[in-house]
Amino acid sequence: MMDLPLGLAKELIPLAWLLGSWRGWGTARLWKNLEDADDERQECFIWQETSFRATGTSLQQVTLTWGAQALGQEPDMRADAATGLSQLRRGALLWREDTAWQVRASAVADSEQEARARCRLDSNGGPFTSEVSWEAVSMGPRVMVSSLSAPNPFEKFSRMMGLVSSELFWAQDSVLLDGKSESDFSARLLRIPAGEETLNAPGVRSLPMREEGLQ
């Protein structure tokens, strides 16, 4: 059972499982040249940190994503968040994204149905573009997110989030104008205990472990 923060707006109760900071690893497929949709994409490991903070009846999400290199043997794709992080070293920052979640409607759980919410999201930054608007639907500890628009060469983006065995799984797919679907990134993250966020990046207060050159 999860303890709800004191003073949490009732509209945010269906999303309360997201609150806090998360850190983990995954993979991303990056374009060298976004203007060339036929350009071969390069797959890499990523080290990722995201945080969710309640502000009134909205959520503020900040996500930092870095490239990552294996310390030795590459992580097994089924490795949990802690294992994957222990096998990777954080590299260069790939993107930052700031997202505001505005709850349009919500309902707490009852005996027959899980807590649920409908939200409007507005994000700045991210892997491909500076601004995207999204619609999100949550049902229990799962969220499906779809973009309302997308820049060339994309038709739309979609995301999913889910809580699985205390880890946050999330992923983004994109659909190109020619209808081809691509996987952009996926990651699994563990919750960071309060007080352990140590990152010092512009506008963000958290630093992944084993940061080279920083103490």
Secondary structure by P-SEA (a helix, b strand, c coil): cccccccccccccccccccbbbbbcbbbbbbccccccccbbbbbbbbbbbbbbbcccbbbbbbbbbbbbbccccccccccaaaaaaacccccccbbbbbbbbbcccccccccccccccbbbbbccccccccccbbbbbcccbbbbbbccccccccbbbbbbbbcccccccbbbbbccccbbbbcccbbbbbbccccccccccccccccccccccc
